[in-house]
Structures are given as structure tokens and as C-alpha cells.
Amino acid sequence: MIDTKTYPHSKYNKFFTQLFRLVIKHIVPVSFFRKPLPKKSERQAKTGKLTLEMVSHCWQYSNMLIYQLSSFVNHPPKELELTVTVFYSKEDTATKKTLDLFSTIDVPNVTWNWVASDKHQLFRRGIGRNKAALSTQADWIWFTDCDIIFHENCLDSLAKQLQGKTETLYFPKSIQVTDMLEENDPMLQANAEPQVVEIDTSSFRSHARSKAIGPYQIVHGDVARKIGYCDNIRIFQTESDRWRKTYEDTAFRWLVGTDGIAIDIDGVFQIRHIKKGRYAENSAMSDIRIATRKVQKKVVKE
């Protein structure tokens, strides 16, 4: 695994990221950046009660994380054993307070796994995902985000779909999403204090997925343990001074040579929101993203 050392200036992060995206990955063979994938015949085709590790990152998103963790409490799996891994920073006191609460709640077939990280590692999501991929003991690992909710029958329907499977990457064929919510929306304001909550499913609508984007990547455990998550691409294993756009998700799918296979999974919900708490307040990036999301919201309504 490549050491996670910070580049001396943040501009180098952007430069090397764009260099990889636009040039290097188009001229250098994929085999240069990863170990060979395990052959399908060598992968375990598990049946029966599976094990799954769910991996998310949280930075200033505690109001979202509460919905996600609550969904495991309200709708625990029966057909699989779940490990819930959350990477966080102790500097994010609201998130730590949320994790402390859920640590006290025993849920059948669910194991909580909180991983405290330096915030500069947290800001590069590929670092945590790589650590989880290389160390997971689960049959399957789902890389997700903390604004995704796993509602009724989600995990059990997933367990049914994954019986005996050996493909590299799967994703939900359809999900349920909110409109693009403003910062003052009641759903975003409801969780001032940590608590177990439930969503109003009538406020969501169905949305079809065509590939395994960032929060919807369900990876075979044997593949994850063998190649990690962009383990040999230095820029995606390098600390950052701020939250970085997650280009490593696209790089990972390039490494495994697929956008994934769609499967029917019940109860996958996403809270979509205009303001991204993980970006610095009043920064240029924050302003651009807010403006873009407002345009997206207007287009969808029209």
C-alpha cells in the first residue's frame, strides 16, 4: 500500500488528479495500477447467511448519518450479518456524538465499527475505502455515502440477490430519491440532537440507475481484499487539506473493468440536498456546487 503523504500545496492535488483522469489512465495499462483480479473460478460463491460490510464516510453530515444508522436499527437484516463501518474525525463533534449514541444500541445481526481518522485522510475518501477493502472479512463490501438509507427489506433482498454470485461489482437497479432539498427543509433540520428516526417514504420518488456510481458499489469481498480501492494510484491515497471531489470512484470502476451489474434491491433511499456540508463555508467550490444543484432542481421540476 502506498504511504498517504500530503503534497506540499493543494494545487498539486488538483493537477495530479486531472493528469491521471485526462491523460495517464488513457495511455498506461490498467495492470500497472493494480494486482490481477482473482479469477471467477477462484472466488467464493457463498450461499446461505452472507456477511456484508457497509462502508461510509461522514464529515459534517451528522443530520444525514442519523437517518442511515436509524435505518439499520429500524430495519435490521435477518438474512445476513452486517458490519457498519463509518470513517469520521473526532473534530466533527456532531458526528462523534451521533456515533456515541448508536454505539449504545444493540441491533440483531449488526456490528457497529467506527473508525476515527485524521481529517486530512478523511477528506480523501479513497484512503478509508482502500483500508476497508484490504481488511474486510466480509463476503461482500458495499461502498456508500452517509445520505443513503437502507429501508425495509433492503438488506434481506440484497442477500437473496447475492446468493452464489461471483461477479466483481453490483448496484441497485432503482432507488428512491427526494427532490433537491434546500438547507431549511424540515428533513434536514429534524436531527439537531442524535436520535433514532424514521423517514416518510411518501416524500421520495423512484429513480433508475444505470451504473454503480460512488455510493452504490457492491463489491465481491475476494476482489476487494486482492486489489483494495485504488491502492496503487498515489493521488487517491494522498491526504488533502479539504474534502476532495471523489474521482477515485470512476477510477475504481476503470480498474475493475466494469460499471457493474444491476440487481433488484428493495428499499434503497437517498436524501438529495443542495448544500454540501463537507465543503468549506462560502468557498468557491461550495458556491459553485450550490448554484449547480439549484439549476438541477429547477430542471427536474420543469
N, C-alpha and C positions, 0 to 999 in steps of 0.2 A: 504494500500500500504506500502511496506517495505521501510524504510529510505535508501537513497543512501549514505552510508558512505564508505569511502575508506579503504581498507585493508592496514595495515601498510607497507607491502612490496609487490611489484608487483608479486613476485614468488607465493604468496598466491592466486592471481587471477588465475594463470595457474593451480595451484594444485587443487583448489576447482572446477574449470571448468571441468578438466579432471575427478575428482572424481564423479561429477554429471553425466557426459556423459557416463563413463565406468562402474560405479557401482550403484549409487543411483537410477537413473531412471529405472534400471532393477530390483530393489528389493522393491521399495516403490511405492504404488499405485498412479496412476495419480491424483486421487481425493484429495490426500494430498496436491497437489501443485496448485489447482485451485478450484473455485466455480463450482457447476454443470452447464453444458451448458444449455441454455434455450431450451426447447423442440421446435421442428419444428412447432408444432401447436401454440406455443406462440409467434413465430417470425412474424414480419410484412412481408407480401408478397406484397411488394409495386409494383404498376404499374404506367404507365404514366411517367411524367418527374421525374426521380430519382435524388437523391443527392449523390455525391461521394466526399470523401476526399482522396487526393493523398498525401502520406507522404514519404519524403526522407530526408536524412542527407547529409551535404556537409562539408568536411574538405579537403582543398587544391585540390579541384576538380572543380574550377570555370569554367575551359575550357570545362568540361562536362556539368555542370549545365546550361550553356548558351544554349546548344542545347536543353536540356529538356524544359526550360522555353520558349524558342522560339517556340517550337512545340505547346504550348498552345496558343501562340499569332497567329501563322500561321494557326492553325487548331482548332479553338475553338469549343467546343461542342454545339450542338443545342438541343439535346435530354436529357441533364442532366445539373444540376447545380454543378459546380466543385469548391472545395476549395483546393488550392495548399499549403500544409504545408511543409516548409523547416526548419529543425533544423540546426543551424550554430553557430559559435563562432565569436565574434567581433574581435578576434585576427587574424582571417583569413581575412585579409583586401581585398583580391581579391574577395572572395565570397561576402563579405558585399557590395562591390562596384557593383557587378552584381545584387544583390537583390535590391539595391537602384535604379538602372536603371529600372528594371522591375516593381517596385512599382509605377512608373510614367505612366505606360501603362495600359489603361483601355481596358479590353477584355470582350466581352459579355459572360455571364454565368460563368465567372471565378472570384474567390475571392482569392487574394494573402494573405498568412498567414505566416509571417516569425517569427520564434521562436528563439530568442537569448539564447544560453546556455553556461554555463561554459564548457570549452573544455574537462575537465575531465569527465563530463557527456556525452558530445558528443561522446567521444571515446568508450563508451559502448552504442551501438545503441539501445539496448533493453530498455534503460531508456526513450528515446524520443518516441519510438514506444508505450511503455506502457502508457505514458502520453496521447498520441494522441488517443489510443484505448479507454481509460477510459472516455475521454472528448468529443469524436466525437459526433456530432449531425447528421451525415450523414446516409443515408440508407446503404451505403457500404463504406468500407475503403480499399484502395489499398496501401500496404506497398511496396515501391520500392526503387531504388537507383538512384543517380543523373546522371548516364550514360545511363539511359533508355530514349528513345524518343517516344512520343505519336503522331504519324503522322496522315495523312489524314484518316478520318472516324474511327479512333481508339476508341474514347470515345463514339461516337454515336453507333457504332456496339456493344460496351460493354453494353450500356444502353438497346439495343434490347435484348441481351442475358440474362440480369438480370431481365427482366420483370417477376414479380410474384415468383421469386426464394426465397427459404428459406434454402438452404444448407449452411454449415458453410464456405467453402473455395473453391474458383475457381482460375484458372490460364489460360493464353493463350495457346492454343494448339500448336501454332507455332509462332516464332518470326523471325526477320531479323537481322543478325549479320554481323559485319565486320570481316576481318581476325584479328589476334592479332597484333595490331599496335605498331610500335616502337615509342619511345619518340619524334623523329624528324618528324613523319608523319605529312603532311600538315593539316590533320583534327584535330590533337591535338595542332597544333601551330597557328591555324587560329584566335583564340579568345584572343589575347593579351589584348584587351580592350572590355568591355561589349558592346554588340550589339545584335540585333535580326538577327539570321542567319537561313539558311535552309540547310538541308543535301542533298547530291547527293545519291539518293536511289539506283543507279546502282552499288554502291560500297558495297552493302550488299547482303547476300545470306540467303536463308531460313534455319531455324534450328528448328527441332521438340522438344517440351518439354514433359517430362513425369511426372513431379510433380511440385508443387508450391514452388520452391526454393525462397530464400531471396527477390529478387526484384519483384517477380511475385506472390504475395499473396493478393488475393482479398477476404476480409472477411466481412461477414454479420455484419451490424452495431450493431444489438442486441447482437450478440456473443461478439464482441469487447468490448462493454460497460459493459458486465457482468463479463468477466474474464481478460480483459486487455491483455497485451503481456508479458507473463512470470512474471506476477505481484508478485507471491508468491515464486519465485526462486531467492533467495537473490543475488547470484553471478551475475545474469543477470540484477540486479537493483543496481549494485555497481559501483561507479566511478572508472576510470582507469587512470594510468599515461601515457598511449599511446593507439592508436587505437587497439581494440581487434578483433580477428577473430570472426565472427558472428555465434557462435554455438547456440545462442538463437533462430535462425530461425528453426533449427532442433527440438529444444526443444518445440517451439510453436506448430509445427505440431504434435508432440507427445502429447501435452496437448489436442489438439482438436481431436485427433484420426484419422487423415486423411492426405494424401498427396495432397488432393484437387481434384476437378473435372475439366477436360479440356473443354474449350469452344472456339469457333471460334471468334477471335477478330482481326480486321484489323489493320495494321499499327503500330505494336509494334516493335521498333528497339533498338538495343543495340550496343554501341561502345565498342569493346573489346580492351584492351591495355595492354602492357607488364608491364610498370612501374606504380606502385600504389602510387600516391602522398600522400595518407593518412598515409603511413608508414614512419618512420624516415629515412632520407637520409643516405645511407651507413650503415644502421643497418643490423644485421644478418638476421632478418625477411625480410627486403627489398631485400637483396641479394638472399635469398632462393626463394622468390616469383618470382623475375625476372628470375632466372635460370629455375624455373619450367615452367613459361609461355613461355620461348623460346623453351623449349622442346615441349610443347603443340603446338606451332606454327609450328615447324618442322614436327611433326607427322601429323597434319592436311594437310599440303602441300603434304606430301608423300602419 
